[in-house]
Amino acid sequence: MVSTRVSTKKIAGREPNAARIMASAIKCLQKYGPGKTTMEDIAVAAGVGRQTVYRTFPTRVALFEAIALHRLVSMRDQMKIKVDAYSTLEGALINGTIDVRAVARKDKLFMALVEAAGDRGLERYLLQPSPEVRDIMRFIWADIFARARTQGELRKDLSDMEIADWLRVVNFTLLLRDDLTTAEQKSLLRTFVLPALAPKT
């Protein structure tokens, strides 16, 4: 069993006000939405000056990404349970990916933050993630990978992190696509993802 844990210090930062600012920001975001929430709103709600907010989180993007990471951590164990429920790599990759997507989409604040991140912020969040995001994805899938290797279902020339990095991009891409039915998403996973991970013949 993989026991990767993401430190709350890494999520909240080292500033003593970080957790307070994040909690206040979440309340503001839930009230006003990402597009209308300002750093001034957050400072007032937290009872601190704007300079304190900016010293802790230099930009709105940095604050929003920290909150998105916090939400992702809160979903991590549930996502892992969904994936681990399948006895085969095929089941986990196809149905588990859809289940993970469903868990994420239920968190309306997480979705609002990802969708409001803007092109550069979103690209960085998805394609150049923090080590914490990468560790979360590896944690979710590592036990499935180990079992699949034992059962001869998975290539042995790829590391857990290499596969998890690729699945992260696949997962987040599907997360943001509303134009595909569940059946169409499963078809894409079965056609393009599963064969790429199967042992070479």
N, C-alpha and C positions, 0 to 999 in steps of 0.2 A: 504494500500500500504506500503510495506516494504521500509524503507529509509536508509538502511545500506550503509555507505560510508567508503571506505578505505582511510586513511590519506595518502597524498603524502609524508609526513614526514616519515611515516613508510616504504614507498616504497624506497625512496631515501636515507634514513638514516639521522642522525643528523649532519653529517659532511657537512660543507658548500660546499665542492667540489663534493659531491655525485652526484648531478644532472648533473654536467658538465662531470664527469667521465662516468656516464651511457650514456649520449648522445654521447660521443666520442666512447665508447665501441660499441654502436649500429652501428655507421658508420664503425668501423673496422670489426665488425661481418658481416655486409652486404657486405663488400668488400672482406674479406678473408675467412669468414666462421668460425664457432666455433672451429674447429680443428686446424686452423692455426693462430688464433688470440692469441697473447701473451699479458701479462700484460705490457710489454715494449711498444708494439704497442699502447696500450690504453693510457699509460702515455704520450707518445710523442704526440698523437692526442689531448689529453686534455691539453697539455702544463704544466704538473705537473711532479714531480719526481715519480719514482716507489714507494718510501716509502710512499708518499701521497696516492697512489692508494691502497697499501696494508694496510695502516692505516684505510682507509675507507671501503675497502672490503678485508678481510684477505686472501681470496682465489679466484681463478677463479670461482669455483663453487658458492661461495657466490655472486659474481658479476653477474654471469649468472642467478642465481635464482632470484635476485632482478630485473633483466631486464625481465625475464619471467613473474614475478608477475606484473610488469608494463604493459606488453602487455596484460596480462589476464584482468587487470582492464580496459584497453581500449576496450576490447571486451565484458565486463560484461553486459552493458546495451543492446547491440544488442542481446546477448544470452537470456536475460530476455524477450525481446520483442518476440523472436521466441517461447519461452516456453509458454508465456502468451497468444499467439494466439489461443491455443487449449482450447476448452470449457470443456473437460473432462480430468480426471487424466490419463486415458489410452492414449488419444491422445498426451498429454504432455510428458508422460514417453517414449512412443515409437517413435513418430514422432519428438517431441521436442528434445529428446536426439540426434537423427540423425542430426537435424538442428544445435544444439549446436556444435556437432562434426565438421560439415561443416564450421561453422564460425571459429573455431580454426584452422582447416587445411588450411584455406585461408591465415592465418598469417604465412608466410614462416619462418620468423625469430623465432617466438615462437616455431614452430615445430622443427626447427633446434636445438634450445637450449634444448628442452626436449629430443630429440633423442640423443644429444651429451653429456647429463649430466653424462653418465656412470652409471653403476649398482647401486653404493651406492648413488650417487646424485639423480638418478631417483627414487630409492626406497624411499628416504627421501622426495622427492618432492611430490610423489603420496600418500604414505602411512602415512607419518608423516609430514603433511603440516604445514605451519605457520598459526597462527590464521587468518591472512588476507585472505589466500586462502580458509579457511573454511567459513569465513564470505561472501566471494564472492559467493560461491556455495549456501549458505543458502539464500542469497539475490535473486539469480536467481530463486529459486524454492519456496520461502516462500508463495507467493500469490496463487500459484497453490495448495499448501498443505492446506492453509486455506479454499479455495473454495471447495476442494475435501472433507475435513472433514464436511463442511456444507452440502454437497450433499450426505454424507454417503459412499463415495468411498474410504476413507483412514482410516487405523487403527488409533485409538485414543491413543494407548499406546506408541507411538513413538514420540519423539520430532522432531521438524524441523531439528535440527542440526544432530541428529542421522540418519535421512533419507538422508540429504544432504551429510553427510560423506560417506555413502554407495554409493550414486549416483555419488559422485566424483570419487571413485575408478572405478565404472562401466564406467563412461564417459571417463576417461583417458585410461582405458584398451582398449576400443573400438577405441579411438583416435589413438592408436599405432598399431592397427591390420589392415593390408592391405589384409589379406587373406580371409576376410569375405565380401560377397556382402552386399548391403544395406538390401536386403530381409532377409538374414541370421542374420544380426544384429538385425533387428526388431523381428525376430522369437525368438532370445535369450531373448530380453527384454520382449516380451509377455509371454514367457514360464517361465522365472525365476524371473524377477524383479517385474512385475505387480502383480502376485499372492502373493508375499511376503508382499506387502503393502496393500492388500485388507483386509477389516474388517473380523475378525474371525467369523465364523458361528457356 
